[in-house]
């Protein structure tokens, strides 16, 4: 029985407002496979773009190629269909890459100034700030939280080994490596200044969490010499996404749960049998996770990527959740915000690699703002009655060519 049929039966059996409210809650809890519309973020004249992150206002950052110099990547800010070049730490011949964007439209990333090695930056309102290094030649910017704290890695004078760092205000803080003489990198930071990343320890890559000045290893799926893991992102609930090697010897997408370090547990999100590798790239505060699977892809050595979304124990390929006639082939899902919007890179109908935005299709969201509220309720009531054109009747949520109580129940079941 589908959700719409359940609503009709529930409506017919409901005899009071209290009963109807209970029915709406029960039906809403049944869940359904989310579907999405695809928006092409475009480029700034060049052939390619890539979306790396999205905030809760729907602002997106990433990098794009330019018409006048298609081989050079420039970081961008995309908002409401408009993409702007946020520049570099050098001149127009230099490059910049965006790592993340917070809810105040501050962007972290990496740029290459003139005659200088790569430097981490923090950008806001047209100003790109060089965050400096630990005294070495380079630094790289990764995640950023709503306080403007940036994490990444940098080099000390001398050997070019990566050390995890936190840029907070005007300070650069060395978080320390997992093992001296080996690389360690910080990838993300949440609004509680909890930091995750990965590094080499006894020749094995291990994910870690840094909290209150203490760095702790994250639990693995298996024990032994091959028990590797990488931590990629952390949300404000303390959930962490990444990957870990499983008993089958393959890389599985995982999440780690619990803010209390001694109680952290690892959850294997599973690897469908047709794939040989998986990685969870990002997660939001609602518990939704996005990442990639890889298969053999014919003669390809690296394999072909298949982006997925995971929620409540179920994983679905994003290519199966967009319109069949979209012409898109999605290649990577890099980030998801709290509204469920997803960004990444895909192959367009014109066979160019562009950044994309996936907007969830929410029954009852009649004005397309990803929230079902009183505005949508007014629109539904304004369309009440038989539809003039059944194919274009947006408020006819149960497809019976009229707007009535069944549609009202669907709207209420997605309220919020």
PyMOL commands that set and color helices and strands:
alter all, ss='L'
color gray80, all
select helices_A, chain A and resi 3-13+17-28+261-263+318-321+374-382+390-392+405-413
alter helices_A, ss='H'
color red, helices_A
select strands_A, chain A and resi 36-40+45-54+60-66+73-79+82-85+96-101+107-112+118-124+127-130+139-144+150-154+163-168+171-174+184-189+195-201+204-211+214-217+229-234+240-245+251-257+265-268+277-283+289-295+304-311+314-317+329-336+342-347+353-360+385-386+402-403
alter strands_A, ss='S'
color yellow, strands_A
deselect
rebuild
show_as cartoon
